[in-house]
Amino acid sequence: MVLSMDMPAADRPLSGIRVLDFSQFLAGPSCALRLADLGAQVIKVERPAGGDACRQLYVADQACGDDSLLFHTINRNKFSVAADLKNADDLARVKTLIKSADVMVHNFRPGVMERIGLGYGEVAEFNPGLVYGVVSGYGTEGPWRDKPGQDLLVQARSGMAWLSGNDGDDPVPVGLAVSDVLTGAHLVQGVLAALLHRAGSGKGSLIEVNLMSSAMDLQFEQFTGYLNGAAVQPKRSAVNNANVNGTAPYGIYRTADGYIAVAMTAIAVLRELLDCAALEPYVDPTLAFEERDPIKAVLVEHLVTAPTATWLEVLEPAGVWCAEVLQWPELEQNEAFKALDAVQEIGEAGQRVRTTACPIKVNGMRMGCTRGAPALGADTDTFFGTL
């Protein structure tokens, strides 16, 4: 197996772009991380006492040196400057640093940066070409404006928690910070578009994203149906729900030795391939949604009678969309996963961390890196000393 080579830093698409990352936790830092992967020089601007709060956000009690493992992975390949934005001298140095920047990202609550004197209107006066990215929980207007923009809370308010689990179950949140990560990706898109616009016009831009809008955009398929239909929350399937709009057999089923996922497939096809006579009353395609729970109930009883591999040997050659359900230990050892080259090592000797690699390749080369996250203020003298 030949793994992809990492692209040299000087050849990456954003080489020469300077990004100031004032953000904390996940959404803003994940945007800055991707910009760093693509070659930008990213400088975290952190408060001297404690820095980014994510430094102390431990997941499964895992640490890397003095900081959390989570901080180390999402802030890899960045630099750190410590500055108290309430201190006049530090603020002056930060403003000078902003003059040298191409992009600036923050996720302070609405109004905070304006009170400090670092709102878009203020900084655009001395750096009119700056691309200024803002992450908020719920935008800058409305009654939710000042509420905490936190992933679980956004999942709750957006209706997303009512899409997972079976009908009759309590609301089920997605098991990861999906709104945070997606919002960071949306900010990357906006920043890249603004940099392209600046290349032609010389003008900077204000790019605003918020977790709530990103959560709703993620639900565009289901929410569009709601907006143009009965205006009621969609009904989850009572049996093996996997998509509130999905027809049978869409779901995950227990087998004799594990689980199998089965996606969009004609019931008549399954009837023949699985030799399941109990599906005969449901082969009419118009019944796949109306009778999805009875159809799924039949499959629940049938698929548990044989191992996963047996069903895959029947279904995959026939072109049925299906897959074994893996846990991470199985996934990591799978040759197909290894071929993706999706894991990299970062950090210094004695503090090496295995983590996900940037999923983007350019001209067949990875945007990988070996540099871990910076210690708090590690580069303050370097960058402030050049001002």
C-alpha positions as CSV (number, residue, x, y, z in Angstrom):
1,M,0.0,0.0,0.0
2,V,1.4,3.4,-1.1
3,L,0.4,6.2,1.2
4,S,0.1,9.8,0.0
5,M,3.0,12.2,0.6
6,D,2.4,15.4,2.6
7,M,2.5,18.5,0.5
8,P,5.4,20.9,1.5
9,A,4.1,23.9,3.4
10,A,5.3,26.4,0.8
11,D,3.3,24.7,-2.0
12,R,-0.1,24.6,-0.1
13,P,-3.0,26.7,-1.5
14,L,-3.0,29.1,1.4
15,S,0.7,29.6,1.9
16,G,1.4,33.2,2.7
17,I,-2.0,33.8,4.3
18,R,-1.9,34.9,8.0
19,V,-4.9,34.1,10.2
20,L,-5.5,35.4,13.7
21,D,-7.6,32.9,15.7
22,F,-9.3,34.6,18.7
23,S,-11.8,31.8,19.1
24,Q,-12.2,29.0,21.7
25,F,-13.6,25.5,22.0
26,L,-14.5,23.9,18.6
27,A,-16.4,25.9,15.9
28,G,-13.9,28.7,15.4
29,P,-10.7,26.7,16.1
30,S,-11.9,24.0,13.7
31,C,-12.2,26.6,11.0
32,A,-8.7,27.9,11.8
33,L,-7.4,24.4,11.9
34,R,-8.5,23.7,8.3
35,L,-7.0,26.9,7.1
36,A,-3.7,25.9,8.8
37,D,-4.0,22.5,7.1
38,L,-4.3,24.3,3.7
39,G,-1.1,26.2,4.4
40,A,-2.1,29.4,6.3
41,Q,0.0,30.7,9.2
42,V,-2.5,30.6,12.1
43,I,-1.8,32.5,15.3
44,K,-4.0,31.9,18.3
45,V,-4.5,35.0,20.4
46,E,-5.2,33.8,23.9
47,R,-5.8,35.4,27.3
48,P,-2.6,35.0,29.5
49,A,-4.5,33.3,32.4
50,G,-5.6,29.9,31.1
51,G,-5.7,30.7,27.3
52,D,-8.3,29.0,25.2
53,A,-10.8,27.3,27.6
54,C,-10.5,24.2,25.5
55,R,-7.1,23.6,27.0
56,Q,-8.9,22.4,30.1
57,L,-11.7,20.6,28.2
58,Y,-10.7,17.0,28.9
59,V,-12.4,14.2,26.9
60,A,-12.3,10.8,28.6
61,D,-9.7,12.4,31.0
62,Q,-7.1,12.4,28.3
63,A,-4.3,15.0,28.3
64,C,-1.3,15.8,26.2
65,G,1.3,17.6,28.4
66,D,-0.4,20.4,30.3
67,D,-3.4,20.6,27.9
68,S,-6.3,18.4,27.0
69,L,-5.9,16.0,24.1
70,L,-8.9,17.7,22.4
71,F,-7.1,21.0,22.4
72,H,-3.9,19.5,21.1
73,T,-5.6,17.9,18.1
74,I,-7.9,20.8,17.1
75,N,-5.2,23.4,17.5
76,R,-2.3,21.5,15.8
77,N,0.0,23.4,13.6
78,K,-0.8,26.8,15.1
79,F,1.2,29.4,17.0
80,S,0.1,31.1,20.3
81,V,0.3,34.7,21.4
82,A,-0.8,35.6,24.9
83,A,-2.5,39.0,25.2
84,D,-4.9,40.6,27.6
85,L,-7.3,42.5,25.4
86,K,-8.3,44.7,28.4
87,N,-4.8,45.9,28.8
88,A,-4.0,49.0,26.7
89,D,-0.5,48.0,25.8
90,D,-1.5,44.4,24.8
91,L,-4.4,45.7,22.8
92,A,-2.2,48.1,20.9
93,R,0.2,45.2,20.0
94,V,-2.8,43.1,18.9
95,K,-4.1,45.9,16.7
96,T,-0.7,46.1,15.0
97,L,-0.7,42.3,14.5
98,I,-4.2,42.6,12.9
99,K,-2.8,45.1,10.4
100,S,-0.5,42.3,9.2
101,A,-3.3,39.7,9.0
102,D,-5.4,38.4,6.1
103,V,-8.0,36.7,8.1
104,M,-9.3,37.1,11.7
105,V,-11.7,34.7,13.4
106,H,-13.5,35.0,16.7
107,N,-16.5,33.5,18.6
108,F,-17.1,36.0,21.4
109,R,-20.7,36.7,22.2
110,P,-22.3,39.5,20.1
111,G,-21.0,43.0,21.2
112,V,-17.9,41.9,23.1
113,M,-15.4,42.6,20.3
114,E,-17.1,45.9,19.6
115,R,-16.7,47.0,23.2
116,I,-13.0,46.1,23.1
117,G,-12.6,48.1,19.9
118,L,-11.9,45.1,17.7
119,G,-15.3,44.9,15.9
120,Y,-15.3,44.6,12.2
121,G,-16.1,48.3,11.7
122,E,-13.1,49.3,13.8
123,V,-10.5,46.9,12.3
124,A,-11.6,47.5,8.7
125,E,-10.5,51.1,9.1
126,F,-6.9,50.2,9.5
127,N,-7.0,46.9,7.6
128,P,-9.6,47.3,4.8
129,G,-8.5,44.0,3.1
130,L,-9.2,41.9,6.2
131,V,-11.5,38.9,6.0
132,Y,-13.3,39.0,9.4
133,G,-15.0,35.8,10.4
134,V,-17.5,35.6,13.3
135,V,-19.1,32.6,14.9
136,S,-22.1,33.0,17.2
137,G,-24.7,30.7,18.6
138,Y,-27.8,32.3,17.2
139,G,-26.7,35.3,15.2
140,T,-26.5,38.9,16.2
141,E,-30.3,39.7,16.5
142,G,-33.3,38.2,18.2
143,P,-34.2,37.0,21.7
144,W,-31.7,34.1,21.6
145,R,-28.8,36.5,20.7
146,D,-27.1,36.2,24.1
147,K,-27.8,32.6,25.0
148,P,-24.8,30.2,25.2
149,G,-23.9,28.9,21.7
150,Q,-23.2,25.3,22.8
151,D,-23.7,22.2,20.5
152,L,-26.0,20.2,22.7
153,L,-28.2,23.2,23.3
154,V,-28.4,23.9,19.6
155,Q,-29.3,20.3,18.8
156,A,-32.1,20.6,21.3
157,R,-33.5,23.9,20.0
158,S,-33.2,23.0,16.3
159,G,-35.4,20.0,16.5
160,M,-32.4,17.8,15.5
161,A,-32.7,15.6,18.7
162,W,-36.2,14.5,17.5
163,L,-34.7,12.9,14.3
164,S,-32.8,10.1,15.9
165,G,-34.0,7.1,17.9
166,N,-37.3,5.3,17.3
167,D,-40.8,6.7,17.5
168,G,-41.8,6.8,21.1
169,D,-38.2,7.2,22.3
170,D,-37.0,10.3,24.2
171,P,-35.2,12.9,22.0
172,V,-31.7,11.5,21.1
173,P,-28.8,13.9,20.4
174,V,-26.1,13.1,17.8
175,G,-23.2,11.6,19.6
176,L,-20.7,14.3,18.6
177,A,-20.5,18.1,18.4
178,V,-22.0,18.1,14.9
179,S,-23.2,21.7,14.9
180,D,-19.8,23.0,16.1
181,V,-17.9,21.2,13.4
182,L,-20.3,22.0,10.6
183,T,-20.4,25.7,11.6
184,G,-16.6,25.7,11.4
185,A,-16.7,24.2,7.9
186,H,-19.2,26.8,6.8
187,L,-16.9,29.5,8.1
188,V,-14.0,28.0,6.1
189,Q,-16.2,28.2,3.0
190,G,-17.1,31.8,3.6
191,V,-13.4,32.8,4.3
192,L,-12.2,31.1,1.2
193,A,-14.8,32.8,-0.9
194,A,-13.9,36.2,0.7
195,L,-10.2,35.6,0.0
196,L,-11.1,34.9,-3.7
197,H,-13.2,38.1,-3.8
198,R,-10.4,40.1,-2.2
199,A,-7.9,38.8,-4.9
200,G,-10.0,40.6,-7.5
201,S,-11.3,43.6,-5.6
202,G,-8.8,44.3,-2.9
203,K,-11.7,44.5,-0.4
204,G,-12.1,42.6,2.8
205,S,-15.4,41.1,4.0
206,L,-17.4,40.3,7.1
207,I,-18.3,36.6,7.2
208,E,-20.8,35.6,9.8
209,V,-22.0,32.1,10.7
210,N,-24.0,30.7,13.6
211,L,-24.6,27.3,15.1
212,M,-28.3,27.4,14.8
213,S,-28.4,28.3,11.1
214,S,-25.8,25.6,10.4
215,A,-27.9,23.0,12.3
216,M,-31.0,23.9,10.3
217,D,-29.0,23.8,7.0
218,L,-27.8,20.3,8.0
219,Q,-31.5,19.3,8.3
220,F,-32.4,20.9,4.9
221,E,-33.9,17.7,3.5
222,Q,-36.3,17.1,6.4
223,F,-37.0,20.7,7.2
224,T,-37.9,21.6,3.6
225,G,-40.5,18.8,3.7
226,Y,-41.8,20.3,6.9
227,L,-42.0,23.8,5.4
228,N,-43.9,22.6,2.4
229,G,-46.1,19.9,4.0
230,A,-48.2,19.4,7.1
231,A,-46.0,21.7,9.3
232,V,-45.7,19.1,12.0
233,Q,-42.5,17.4,13.3
234,P,-41.8,14.4,11.0
235,K,-42.7,11.0,12.5
236,R,-39.8,8.7,13.3
237,S,-40.1,5.1,12.3
238,A,-41.0,2.9,15.3
239,V,-38.7,0.1,14.1
240,N,-35.0,0.7,13.5
241,N,-35.4,4.4,12.6
242,A,-32.5,5.8,10.6
243,N,-34.1,8.7,8.7
244,V,-37.5,10.2,9.4
245,N,-38.1,10.5,5.7
246,G,-36.7,7.1,4.9
247,T,-38.8,4.3,3.4
248,A,-38.3,0.6,4.3
249,P,-35.8,-1.0,4.6
250,Y,-33.7,2.0,5.5
251,G,-32.1,1.1,8.9
252,I,-29.7,-1.0,11.0
253,Y,-30.6,-4.6,11.8
254,R,-29.2,-7.1,14.2
255,T,-27.8,-10.2,12.7
256,A,-26.7,-13.5,14.3
257,D,-23.3,-12.1,15.1
258,G,-23.5,-8.3,14.7
259,Y,-25.4,-5.7,12.7
260,I,-26.0,-4.8,9.1
261,A,-27.1,-1.5,7.6
262,V,-29.5,-1.6,4.6
263,A,-30.2,1.5,2.7
264,M,-32.6,2.3,-0.2
265,T,-33.7,-1.0,-1.8
266,A,-36.8,-2.3,-3.4
267,I,-38.7,-4.7,-1.2
268,A,-39.4,-7.0,-4.1
269,V,-35.6,-7.3,-4.6
270,L,-35.1,-8.1,-0.9
271,R,-37.9,-10.6,-1.0
272,E,-36.0,-12.6,-3.6
273,L,-32.5,-12.2,-2.4
274,L,-33.2,-13.0,1.2
275,D,-35.7,-15.7,0.3
276,C,-38.1,-14.0,2.8
277,A,-41.7,-15.0,2.0
278,A,-43.0,-12.8,4.8
279,L,-42.1,-9.8,2.6
280,E,-44.5,-10.8,-0.2
281,P,-47.4,-8.7,1.0
282,Y,-45.2,-5.6,0.8
283,V,-43.6,-5.9,-2.6
284,D,-45.7,-3.0,-4.0
285,P,-43.4,0.0,-4.1
286,T,-46.1,2.3,-2.9
287,L,-46.1,0.5,0.5
288,A,-42.4,1.2,1.3
289,F,-43.2,4.3,3.4
290,E,-46.8,3.7,4.4
291,E,-46.0,0.2,5.8
292,R,-42.4,0.8,6.7
293,D,-42.7,-0.3,10.3
294,P,-44.4,-3.7,9.4
295,I,-41.8,-4.2,6.7
296,K,-38.9,-3.5,9.0
297,A,-40.4,-5.8,11.7
298,V,-40.3,-8.6,9.2
299,L,-36.6,-7.9,8.4
300,V,-35.8,-7.7,12.1
301,E,-37.1,-11.3,12.5
302,H,-35.4,-12.5,9.3
303,L,-31.9,-11.0,9.4
304,V,-31.2,-12.1,12.9
305,T,-31.2,-15.7,11.7
306,A,-27.8,-15.6,9.9
307,P,-24.4,-13.8,10.4
308,T,-23.6,-10.5,8.8
309,A,-21.2,-12.0,6.3
310,T,-23.8,-14.3,5.0
311,W,-26.2,-11.5,4.2
312,L,-23.4,-9.3,2.6
313,E,-22.4,-12.2,0.3
314,V,-26.0,-12.3,-1.0
315,L,-26.8,-8.6,-1.1
316,E,-23.5,-6.9,-2.2
317,P,-23.1,-8.8,-5.5
318,A,-26.7,-7.9,-6.4
319,G,-25.9,-4.1,-6.0
320,V,-27.9,-3.7,-2.8
321,W,-26.6,-0.7,-0.7
322,C,-25.6,-2.4,2.6
323,A,-22.7,-2.5,5.0
324,E,-21.4,-4.2,8.1
325,V,-21.7,-2.0,11.3
326,L,-18.2,-1.5,12.6
327,Q,-16.8,-0.3,15.9
328,W,-13.5,1.7,15.9
329,P,-11.2,-1.2,16.8
330,E,-12.6,-3.2,13.8
331,L,-12.5,-0.1,11.6
332,E,-8.9,0.7,12.4
333,Q,-7.7,-2.7,11.4
334,N,-9.7,-2.8,8.2
335,E,-7.5,-2.6,5.1
336,A,-10.0,-0.4,3.3
337,F,-9.7,2.2,6.1
338,K,-5.9,2.0,6.1
339,A,-6.0,2.8,2.4
340,L,-7.7,6.1,3.1
341,D,-4.5,7.3,4.9
342,A,-6.9,9.1,7.3
343,V,-4.7,9.1,10.5
344,Q,-1.6,11.1,11.2
345,E,0.9,11.6,14.1
346,I,1.5,15.0,15.6
347,G,3.5,16.5,18.4
348,E,7.0,16.3,19.8
349,A,8.9,13.3,21.0
350,G,7.4,12.0,24.2
351,Q,4.1,13.7,23.4
352,R,3.2,12.1,20.1
353,V,-0.6,12.0,19.4
354,R,-2.4,10.0,16.7
355,T,-5.3,11.9,15.3
356,T,-7.3,12.4,12.1
357,A,-5.6,13.9,9.1
358,C,-7.0,16.7,6.9
359,P,-9.5,14.9,4.5
360,I,-8.5,17.2,1.6
361,K,-5.9,16.2,-0.9
362,V,-4.5,18.6,-3.5
363,N,-2.8,17.1,-6.6
364,G,-2.7,13.7,-4.9
365,M,-0.9,15.0,-1.8
366,R,-2.1,15.2,1.8
367,M,-2.4,18.3,3.8
368,G,-0.8,16.5,6.8
369,C,1.5,17.9,9.5
370,T,3.6,16.8,12.4
371,R,3.5,20.0,14.4
372,G,1.3,19.8,17.5
373,A,-0.6,22.5,19.3
374,P,1.4,25.4,20.9
375,A,2.0,26.0,24.6
376,L,0.1,29.0,25.8
377,G,2.0,32.1,24.7
378,A,4.8,30.1,23.2
379,D,5.2,32.6,20.3
380,T,4.4,35.9,22.0
381,D,7.9,37.2,21.8
382,T,8.3,36.0,18.2
383,F,5.3,37.9,16.9
384,F,5.1,40.9,19.2
385,G,8.9,41.3,18.9
386,T,8.6,42.0,15.2
387,L,6.0,44.7,15.6
